[in-house]
Amino acid sequence: MSDVVSWVAEFSIKTGQLDSFKALVEEMVKSTRNEPNTLSYEWFLSEDNNTCHVYERYADSAATMAHLGTFGEKFAERLLGSVDVLGFTTYGAPNDDVKGVLGGFGAVFMGQLDGFAR
């Protein structure tokens, strides 16, 4: 099994927040690009601009916690002010520290049954 931790989170963008949300995502992507063990960090917007999904993938729980530390310090308050969390599914084997942080967002945890990633 892999140490990789990943998730898909689904957000509803609050009324009147689209422009500030887009600017914030741009800022978060720029910041996260410098994290060496962030494997994927991709944001997707629905055609009607109301719903957003983010796919994040980290090499291990330590990399995940490093990212979450930066997110908490710089971005969490602003993000949660512009969206409502609709769903949060985490994949892999995050450690208890990661589970504790992500559980605060209502994350559901899915352990790997079988398969591979390239």
C-alpha positions in Angstrom: 0.0 0.0 0.0 1.0 3.6 -0.6 1.7 6.4 1.8 0.0 8.8 -0.6 -2.9 10.9 0.8 -5.4 12.4 -1.6 -8.9 13.9 -1.5 -11.7 15.5 -3.5 -13.6 18.3 -1.8 -16.8 19.8 -3.2 -17.7 23.4 -2.5 -20.7 25.6 -3.3 -19.6 29.2 -4.0 -21.5 31.7 -2.0 -23.6 34.3 -3.8 -21.5 37.3 -4.7 -18.2 35.5 -3.9 -17.1 34.2 -7.4 -14.6 36.9 -8.2 -12.9 36.9 -4.8 -13.0 33.0 -4.8 -11.2 32.9 -8.2 -8.6 35.3 -7.0 -8.1 33.3 -3.8 -7.7 30.0 -5.7 -5.1 31.7 -7.9 -3.2 32.8 -4.8 -3.4 29.3 -3.2 -2.2 27.6 -6.4 0.8 29.9 -6.6 1.6 29.2 -2.9 1.1 25.5 -3.2 3.2 25.2 -6.3 6.3 25.6 -4.1 5.5 22.6 -1.9 7.9 19.8 -3.0 5.7 16.8 -1.9 2.4 18.1 -3.3 1.8 15.8 -6.2 -1.5 17.2 -7.5 -3.4 20.4 -6.7 -6.2 21.0 -9.2 -9.3 23.1 -9.0 -12.4 22.6 -11.2 -15.4 24.9 -11.7 -18.8 23.9 -12.9 -20.2 25.5 -16.1 -22.7 27.5 -14.1 -19.8 28.8 -11.8 -21.7 27.6 -8.7 -19.8 24.5 -7.7 -16.1 23.8 -7.4 -14.1 20.6 -6.9 -10.5 20.4 -5.7 -8.3 17.4 -6.2 -5.3 17.3 -3.9 -2.6 14.5 -3.7 0.3 14.4 -1.3 3.3 12.1 -1.0 2.5 11.2 2.6 0.9 12.5 5.8 3.9 14.7 6.6 3.5 16.5 3.2 -0.2 16.8 3.9 0.3 18.3 7.3 2.9 20.8 5.8 0.3 21.9 3.3 -2.5 22.1 5.8 -0.4 24.2 8.1 0.1 26.8 5.3 -3.5 26.5 4.4 -4.6 27.2 7.9 -2.3 30.1 8.4 -2.9 31.9 5.1 -6.1 30.8 3.4 -8.7 28.8 5.5 -10.6 31.7 6.9 -11.0 33.4 3.5 -11.9 30.1 1.7 -14.5 29.2 4.2 -15.9 32.7 3.9 -16.5 32.3 0.2 -17.8 28.7 0.0 -19.9 26.1 1.7 -18.4 22.6 2.0 -20.7 20.1 0.2 -18.5 17.0 0.5 -15.0 15.9 1.4 -13.7 12.4 0.6 -10.2 11.5 1.6 -8.3 8.5 0.1 -5.3 6.5 1.3 -3.9 6.1 4.8 -3.6 9.5 6.5 -2.2 9.5 10.0 -4.2 10.6 13.0 -3.0 14.2 12.7 -4.3 14.5 9.2 -7.5 12.8 10.1 -8.0 15.2 13.0 -7.6 18.3 10.7 -9.6 17.0 7.8 -12.3 15.7 10.1 -13.0 19.3 11.0 -14.2 19.8 7.4 -16.5 16.8 7.6 -14.1 14.5 5.7 -15.0 10.9 5.0 -12.0 8.5 5.0 -11.7 5.8 2.4 -8.8 3.3 2.8 -7.3 1.6 -0.3 -8.7 -1.8 -1.1 -6.6 -2.6 -4.2 -5.2 -1.0 -7.3 -2.3 1.2 -8.4 -1.4 4.7 -9.5 1.3 5.7 -12.0 
